Amino acid sequence: MKVELYQGMNSIAITAWNGIISPVFDVSGALLFVWPDDKRELFALQGAGLPAKLDALKQNNADVVIC
């Protein structure tokens, strides 16, 4: 799947739960980050609280969150 980012964007974060996009951010078990150079990294956050998930978004400069 090719994801195109707008010029100047840092990354897109996609919430994941049981192999699908999680419809609810706070119960997602992982965050998939996609960067403009097509690099992708999955961060497992099962059991992590909302502050840890927000910190992951901040550390990876997420401009967009898809859930």
N, C-alpha and C positions, 0 to 999 in steps of 0.2 A: 504494500500500500504506500503510495507516494503522498506525502503531506507537504504542501507548499506553504511556507511562512511568508508573511508580508515583510517587506524591507524594514529593517530595524527591529524586528521581533527577536527575542532571545530564545524562548522555548514555549512549547505547548505541553501541558500536563493532561493526561487522560486517566481518569479514575478507573480502577479495575477491581473486579470481584468475581471469583470463580470463572475466570477466563473471558468475561464479558465486560463491557463498559458499565460501571456501577452508576445507577441512577441517583444515588445519594452519596455525597462527598464524605460525610462523617462515618459511614460504615464500610467504605472501600477498604480493601485489603492491600492495595498496592497503587502506586502511581507510575505510569509510563511517561517518561519525558522524551520529547522529540525536539531536536535542535535543527537549525537551518542547514547544517552540513549533512543531514540525514542520520546523524548519530542518534541512537536510542538507548535508553537505560531504564530498567524496571526496578523500582524501589519497593521492596516488600515492607509493608507497614501494618501487617496483621496484628491487631491488638493495640496498636498505637493510638494515643488520644489525639484529639483535634489539634492541640498545640504542636505536636510532633509533625503532623501532616502539613500544617501551615508553615512550619520551619523548613520542611523539604521544598515546598513551593518557593519560598523566599531564597533559599540557598541555590536553587537551580534557575532563578530568574524567570519563573513562569509568567508569561504575559497573558496566556489564555488557559482556562481549565475547562475540559470537556467532561461532563458527567450526565 
